[in-house]
Amino acid sequence: MLEQFKQKYLEEVTDRLNEMESALLELEHHPDLADGINKVFRVMHTIKGTCGMYGFKDVEKLTHKIENVYGIIRDNGKSVPKHLISITLEGVDIIRQLLNNPEQDHSQTLLPYTEKLSDFTDDDTPDDSLTPPTTSPAPSGIKATYHVVFKPEADISSRGVNLGNIIAELESIPGVVTFTHAYPDDEKYAAKFYMYWEAIFSTDRTYDDIKDIFLFATDEVEIIKLSDSDLFLNPLFVQELQLQQQSGKDINFEPLTKFIKNTKDEKSTKPTAIASNTEENLRKEETIIGRNIDAIETKNTSIKVDADKLDELMNLVSELVVTKAEMLSLAEKFNLPELDNLSEKIDKLSNKFKDNALAIRLIPIETMMLRFERLIRDLSKELGKKIDFITEGTDTELDKTIIDNITVPLMHIIRNSIDHGIESVERRRELKKPDHGVIKFTAFYSGANVFIQVQDDGAGMNPKYLRQKAEEKGFLKPNQPVTTRQLYDLVFRPGFSTAQTITGISGRGVGMDVVKQNITKLRGEIEMDSEVNLGTITTIKLPLTLSIVDSLLVSLGETLLLIPLYIVDSCIQTTFDKISAPKPIFNHNGDPMSVINLRQLLSTNDNQPENTTLVIVKYKESCMCLSVDKVIGEHQAVLKPLGPYFAYQEYFSGASILGDGHIALALDTNKLIRLVEKNKKL
Amino acid sequence: MQNRPDNNFYLTFNALYYPLAAKVQSVVEVLEKQRITKIPKSPKQIMGVISFRGEIIPVIDPRIILNLPIQPFDNFVIIVHNVHDERYNETLTVGVLAHDVSNVIEIKPLDILPASEFNTIIPKKYTLGVFKDSGKFITILDTDKILAISYNTIHDDNQN
């Protein structure tokens, strides 16, 4: 029984440790950030208070020590010394190890570690984990009023949660009015503990602090902020509460509302409406009191869903959208105002539904960044290198499965950049480069793909050296002609390592081939480019089976085409006689641009009209014109693959079903232009 | 699988004026006439694509593959099949153009004759046999083979 809760507990602790880790990384740049110090303190405190019951005695001791250190810093209003951050991060790793391998004897790591920590405590506090729970002092003395409903499940005690402690802690809040209720003797409450509690109190504690009282029972509690002010200052409010308390019934909010009215939160004025125990509500509450919800913290509340179910949902949504469009056209045809209204409502709802269903599958790349930042920080310290990590486009969203599978390969690439790419400070000075090396992480959409690039300004790969290595290892015969690109591609071959010295970090000849395998499994591609002493850039191209691409919808006779919006510069209406022949060139404000006549290229049979619209698209460094009939508008395209039957065609990266059921074909503009350019040369 | 009762049921249809049948199990749905989106630069037998249950699926004109005479038509239906693709070992969903759907009938294995040039104009390799219904010969198509082959030939065509 306990085993099952232990798993859940470990997940929760892992999330907490992640939060703490990101707080620490932030503290590194702003060592006096009170929020960060508090966060570390709180995470350590809550883990300390709970890990004992699952038998993690070492963790209990360790978290106690770290908590003490941060308690001192916080209470004295000091900032966090730089080297303490490294030590604390190390502590996070040790805690993870302790949690993952509790059987192992960790005294070898623990003893020297605690010694390092004790430098930061002025006097050795007795190692006593039974110290009463400390709560962080509120930054201000302003009190807010909360309503808490705690309905524990029947199994609460067997899960190792100490109900008595929770109630005691709740009742220790000064001025609290608690209501203890018992369920009527009925089958339907069988899954519940036989009692439940309500409490109203005002406190200067933060929402998170209150939530922490109910740690490991958070699903069983609702915490609702009634007011931003201390309602207990009003004697009439207290009187009403006490009256109700004597009645022994659930809190009746009807007579209380008039006291709460002055709060801004409209939800709180209707307390009956807030009684739903959803995470959504809790999260809203958090926002109201101005706490930053960590991206990681929100993930706490996520559930795992089978990907097939999501696919099925997507298909249903697509069907709904098409059916809706049919209904809209019917409503128009019969001109019934009632039907019009109704179909408009359904239109709005189904749009929201569609957006939601899409968003479920996609998560921003941002979620991987913590691991990369930590990796760069630790490794550069270890190797004595100075590295700045720059990210761009981390809000680019990718299918969750892809994100899950791309993180480890990316870590390997970044590790290579740190280890082999960026030079030591001395070497960089010799080369007149700035002391700080730069690793740049970029993500962006392109057609039906997401590109991820990792770029460093380090030593780069030397083709001569690659060649020599390849010949030594028998990958190449002496004098066998190869292009530089082919040489770079050798890096992905199993057993090819170029590291001059093998370090513990990379350079063992396993890695890039595995990276490539993993990316190929995701139907992606990987490519490297390099320039000696300028750096290396690794580009990963990933498919987005279910991503939305903002596109320009254009028509060509009956054919509807989608051009990715990010590539479009502008559109110009013109006539064909303005385009010079035989080489189709359009003179755009004195800037000659070559024109691709899509009608000719795609050989659609309908007649060429006199007028045309030129869509000016960016290609490499310059611009190109694509001639189409009409621009219809913007469209958020959900790209669907055309499937293996169309694997032969080269111009389309997929298709999208429009609201009215029509299908628009997504142009793979980069490929299309490349093919046209190639044919020109032939 | 062999003993499943619906193994003996066949959907009969008109491949634009030629009587044909296909195993009911492979048929997913019969769709009304609808707009088929052409894909530029496609081979003749590919009519285009339609959206089916949220996915994009190809629509095939079987007459090209089966060497049937091409006659103009106004109305049509699309019979959506699931076919097994051996090359990729996956199931593909493909629409097949037909004039109309006639019936679902049960044919006992004993009543199925081997295809020959006397009872069908369809090349033998694309058939599972022929049966007689109301004095008329109806050819049972091997949809797996036709659609897989059409798909393979598309790729071969492209080589030229």
Interface residues (C-beta under 8 A of the other chain):
Chain A: M314 N315 L316 V317 S318 E319 V322 E558 T559 L560 L602 S603 T604 K640 P641 L642 G643 P644 Y645 F646 A647 Y648 Q649 Y651 F652 G654 A655 I657 G661 H662 I663 L665
Chain B: R35 T37 K38 I39 P40 K41 S42 I46 V49 I50 S51 R53 G54 E55 I56 I57 P58 D85 Y88 L92 V94 Y151 I154 H155 D157 N158
